[in-house]
Amino acid sequence: MKEFELIKHFFTEQAVKRKDVLLGIGDDCAVVASPENQNIVVTTDTLVAGIHFPLETSPRAIGHKAVAVNLSDIAAMGAKPSWLSLAITLPEVNNDWLTEFSLGVFELCEYYNVQLIGGDTTQGPLSITITAQGLTPEGKYLTRSGAKAGDWLYVTGELGDAALALQHYKKQVSVNYDFVDKIKAKLDYPMPRVLAGQTLREYASAAIDLSDGLLADLGHICRASNVGANIVLNAIPLSDIMQESLLFDDAISLALSGGDDYELLFTVSEDNKVGMETALSHVGTPVTCIGQINASQTISTTLNNKPVPIKNTGFEHFSVK
């Protein structure tokens, strides 16, 4: 099967047909209609085999995650996802692999009413690059740069399960067999907090999605906002699996630096705190206050009101040589 046959067979037919897509797959470019009084947010993420997912990951999970990590960026901006394009590099054309991969892509697209509008296919080592676009009301989007001293620091969901699954893959920890499927689902099938992000648009002062670890991603907010922060370690939300599988210090270390959570980390002022908690409870999103922003321009951690040193900073490409 050649390139254009591959595109037609696996990616042209899809359930989502948005009215704002004037021209989709098949031309040199796609054409979309820009809604009145809306801003378009754009993000791009690449997943490389062996770096962003274990080599034995199922193709369906790879397709899902490739879409999910981009929609998580859209969510962090408070936007509603709309369109995406896909560039995939394949070692070979494997019909079974591509069938499962495309199912993973389109399941999440259909759930969020996102249309695949174009992309590219090439031959080479397996990697997937997606560019996603979303919409927000004009001038109403979240950034990393709005946090202020005194704001409260919050996170959605629970942290560390995906990193625990990755350590299990690498045989660095032993996890109870009954727990393995649950933590693998967190790693392979993350669900972006899209509705929470749109809700936070009315309340949060800054936001980011957690992809590289809590410390690393909080560092992005602090640098962009020119502030510091203190994390209360015993407030970090950990799953029962994390608490049963690891000692407390190891669980906290993994939650701080493990990455792949794809939860939202955000700041909110004292005045907006109650309103935010109420609004997110109405959309079914659990949130936890894990600290506070300050003017120190450094990140500190405390445990039971006592300062403790930071040991890990999170994942960063090109940091290991």
Secondary structure, 3 states (H helix, E strand, C coil): CCHHHHHHHHHHCCCCCCCCEEECCCCCCCEECCCCCEEEEEEEEEEEECCCECCCCCHHHHHHHHHHHHHHHHHHCCCEEEEEEEEEEECCCCHHHHHHHHHHHHHHHHHHCCEEEEEEEEECCCEEEEEEEEEEECCCCCCCCCCCCCCEEEEECCCCHHHHHHHHHCCCCCCCHHHHHHHHHHHHCCCCCHHHHHHHCCCEEEEEECCCCHHHHHHHHHHHHCCEEEEEHHHCCCCHHHHHHCCHHHHHHHHHHCCCCCCEEEEECHHHHHHHHHHHHHCCCCEEEEEEEECCCCEEEEECCEEECCCCCCCCCCCCC
